[in-house]
Amino acid sequence: MSEQTATFPDLKDKAVLITGGGSGIGAALTEGFAAQGARVAFIDIAEAPSRALADRLAGTSRHAPLFIHTDLKDLEAISRAVAQAEAAHGPTRVLVNNAALDDRHELLDMTGEYWDENHAINLRPVAFTAKAVAPGMIAAGGGTIVNFTSTSYMLNIGSMPAYTAAKAGIVGLTKGLAGRLGPDGIRVNAIAPGWVMTERQKELWVTEEGLAAMIDRQCLKRAIEPEDMVGPCLFLASGASAMITAQVLIADGGMM
């Protein structure tokens, strides 16, 4: 497991909003930004782990993270959540679109309703959360957006076609947002993680043989942990990446 040791002074006291920030990669990101002294608000639908995370970080962070319980399938709820975060912390200067649901599903059984539901979780909120924060970010003079995609859409994986389509769509959306918002001083990039060993992955899909096969394909011979995504995200959110936009950073241990 990696330990995030770099400090990005420009993130101190900055208003950060993270979707899906209550567990897995999102929880590592929430903790990572809080450790930089940022004013972190995070959105999640899972109430118990999110409140536990917020409570745990409240006593150790410069600013206690704000948990906002929200269903990202509800576009009006997204707008309300952004308004709540900005009422507490001021205009969002860093948005991290991390929330996702990578359920496996069979192409031949897939329905239109399932496709729409999947994209209402995995793709649509990325666009509409960016839309919701954009006016405040523009008025504040700029900011950064980091969208989490996945290497899964690059690997011809056949067990989640709606999910991989959504993750590919995030790359196109990232580039489109970068083109639209760049003149307003807003940078938009994406991170494509490899197979990250979250508790959900370990409970549902990780086997000893499957993990060994994945590590064998990586240049770096260890499992990827949620904390490994923190450094890349902090870098893209900070001024250290000042002239980087419309890009996809692959963080997969060198498999691709």
C-alpha positions in Angstrom: 0.0 0.0 0.0 1.3 3.4 -0.9 1.4 6.4 1.5 0.5 9.9 0.2 3.3 12.1 1.4 3.3 15.0 -1.1 1.9 18.4 0.0 0.1 20.7 -2.4 -0.1 24.1 -0.7 -2.7 25.5 -3.1 -5.2 22.9 -2.0 -5.2 24.2 1.6 -8.6 25.7 2.4 -9.8 25.1 -1.1 -13.5 24.0 -1.6 -13.5 20.4 -2.9 -16.5 18.4 -3.9 -16.2 14.6 -4.3 -18.9 12.3 -5.6 -19.1 8.8 -4.2 -16.7 9.9 -1.5 -17.9 7.6 1.3 -16.3 4.3 0.5 -13.7 2.6 -1.7 -11.6 4.9 -3.9 -13.9 7.8 -2.9 -13.2 7.5 0.8 -9.4 7.5 0.1 -9.9 10.7 -1.9 -11.9 12.3 0.8 -9.3 11.5 3.4 -6.5 12.6 1.0 -7.9 16.0 0.3 -8.8 16.5 3.9 -5.2 15.8 4.8 -4.2 18.6 2.5 -6.3 21.0 4.6 -9.0 21.4 2.0 -12.7 22.1 2.7 -14.1 18.8 1.6 -17.7 18.0 0.9 -18.6 14.6 -0.4 -21.7 13.1 -1.9 -22.8 9.5 -1.4 -25.9 7.4 -1.3 -24.5 5.0 1.3 -25.3 6.7 4.6 -23.7 4.6 7.3 -20.1 4.3 5.9 -20.2 8.0 4.9 -21.2 9.3 8.3 -18.6 7.0 9.9 -15.9 8.4 7.6 -17.0 12.0 8.3 -17.0 11.4 12.0 -13.5 9.7 11.9 -12.0 12.6 10.0 -13.7 15.4 11.9 -11.2 15.3 14.7 -8.1 14.9 12.7 -8.6 17.3 9.7 -8.1 21.1 9.5 -11.7 21.2 8.2 -14.3 18.5 9.1 -15.5 17.0 5.9 -19.2 17.6 5.0 -21.2 14.5 4.0 -24.2 15.2 1.8 -26.6 12.3 1.3 -27.6 12.3 -2.3 -28.9 10.0 -5.0 -26.9 11.1 -8.1 -29.6 9.7 -10.4 -31.8 12.6 -9.3 -30.6 15.7 -11.3 -32.4 18.1 -9.0 -30.8 16.4 -6.0 -27.4 17.0 -7.6 -28.1 20.8 -7.8 -29.3 20.8 -4.2 -26.1 19.0 -3.1 -23.9 21.4 -4.9 -25.8 24.4 -3.4 -25.4 22.9 0.1 -21.7 22.4 -0.4 -21.2 25.9 -1.7 -23.3 27.4 1.1 -20.9 25.7 3.6 -17.5 26.2 1.8 -18.0 28.8 -0.9 -17.7 28.1 -4.7 -16.4 24.7 -5.6 -12.8 25.0 -6.9 -12.1 21.3 -7.3 -14.7 18.7 -8.4 -13.9 15.0 -8.4 -16.4 12.9 -10.2 -15.7 9.5 -8.7 -19.1 7.8 -8.1 -19.7 4.7 -10.1 -21.4 1.3 -10.0 -19.6 -1.5 -11.8 -22.2 -4.3 -11.7 -21.5 -7.2 -14.1 -24.3 -7.9 -16.6 -24.9 -10.1 -19.6 -25.3 -8.4 -23.0 -28.0 -10.9 -24.2 -30.1 -10.2 -21.0 -29.6 -6.4 -21.0 -32.8 -4.3 -21.3 -33.2 -0.6 -22.2 -34.2 0.1 -18.7 -31.0 -1.4 -17.3 -28.9 0.5 -19.8 -30.6 3.8 -18.8 -30.2 3.1 -15.1 -26.6 2.2 -15.5 -25.8 5.4 -17.3 -27.9 7.4 -14.9 -25.3 6.4 -12.3 -22.1 6.0 -14.3 -22.2 8.8 -16.9 -25.0 11.3 -16.6 -24.0 12.6 -13.1 -20.5 13.5 -14.4 -22.0 15.9 -16.8 -24.6 17.4 -14.5 -22.4 17.8 -11.5 -19.9 19.6 -13.7 -22.8 21.8 -15.0 -23.9 22.5 -11.4 -20.4 23.7 -10.2 -19.5 25.5 -13.3 -21.1 28.9 -12.6 -19.5 29.3 -9.2 -16.2 28.0 -10.5 -16.2 30.5 -13.4 -17.2 33.3 -11.1 -14.4 32.4 -8.7 -11.8 32.6 -11.5 -11.3 29.0 -12.4 -10.8 25.5 -11.0 -10.2 21.9 -11.8 -12.4 18.9 -12.5 -11.1 15.3 -12.3 -13.3 12.6 -13.7 -12.7 8.9 -12.9 -13.0 6.6 -15.9 -11.5 3.1 -16.0 -9.1 1.0 -17.9 -12.0 -1.6 -18.2 -13.3 -0.1 -21.5 -9.8 -0.5 -23.0 -9.5 -4.2 -22.2 -12.4 -5.7 -24.2 -14.0 -7.0 -21.0 -17.3 -8.6 -22.0 -19.1 -8.8 -18.7 -20.2 -5.2 -18.3 -21.0 -3.5 -21.6 -23.2 -0.7 -20.3 -20.5 0.2 -17.7 -17.6 0.1 -20.1 -19.6 2.3 -22.6 -20.2 4.8 -19.8 -16.6 4.8 -18.8 -15.5 5.4 -22.4 -18.1 8.2 -22.6 -16.5 9.9 -19.6 -13.3 10.3 -21.7 -15.2 12.1 -24.5 -17.1 14.2 -21.9 -13.8 15.1 -20.3 -12.4 16.4 -23.5 -15.6 18.3 -24.4 -15.7 19.9 -20.9 -12.1 20.9 -21.2 -12.7 22.6 -24.5 -15.8 24.4 -23.2 -14.4 25.4 -19.8 -10.8 26.1 -20.6 -11.4 29.7 -21.6 -12.9 30.2 -18.1 -9.7 28.9 -16.4 -11.1 25.5 -15.6 -9.0 22.4 -16.4 -10.7 19.0 -16.9 -8.8 15.7 -16.8 -9.6 12.1 -16.2 -8.0 9.2 -14.2 -8.3 5.6 -15.5 -7.6 3.3 -12.6 -6.7 -0.4 -13.1 -8.2 -3.0 -10.9 -8.3 -1.4 -7.5 -8.8 -3.6 -4.4 -11.7 -1.9 -2.7 -13.8 -3.8 -0.2 -16.6 -4.2 -2.8 -14.2 -5.7 -5.4 -12.8 -8.1 -2.8 -16.3 -9.2 -1.6 -17.8 -9.7 -5.0 -15.2 -10.5 -7.7 -11.6 -10.9 -6.5 -10.2 -14.4 -6.6 -6.6 -15.4 -5.8 -6.2 -16.6 -9.3 -7.7 -13.5 -11.0 -5.7 -11.1 -8.9 -2.5 -13.0 -9.6 -3.2 -12.9 -13.3 -3.8 -9.2 -13.2 -0.6 -8.5 -11.2 1.4 -10.7 -13.7 0.3 -8.3 -16.5 1.3 -5.2 -14.5 4.8 -3.8 -14.5 4.5 -3.1 -10.8 4.0 -6.4 -9.1 1.6 -5.6 -6.3 -2.2 -5.1 -5.9 -3.5 -1.6 -6.5 -5.1 -0.1 -3.4 -7.6 2.8 -3.2 -4.9 5.0 -1.7 -2.9 4.7 -4.9 -5.4 6.9 -6.6 -5.0 9.8 -4.2 -1.6 11.1 -5.5 -2.7 11.3 -9.1 -5.9 13.0 -8.2 -4.2 15.6 -5.9 -1.7 16.3 -8.7 -4.4 16.9 -11.3 -6.4 19.0 -8.9 -3.5 21.2 -7.9 -1.5 23.9 -9.6 1.3 21.4 -10.1 -0.5 20.4 -13.3 -1.3 23.9 -14.4 -1.0 23.3 -18.1 -2.5 19.8 -18.2 -6.1 19.5 -19.4 -8.2 17.3 -21.7 -6.0 14.3 -20.7 -6.4 10.8 -19.3 -3.9 9.6 -16.7 -3.8 5.8 -16.6 -3.0 4.6 -13.0 -2.9 0.8 -13.4 0.6 -0.3 -12.3 1.7 -0.4 -16.0 -0.6 -3.0 -17.4 -1.6 -0.9 -20.4 
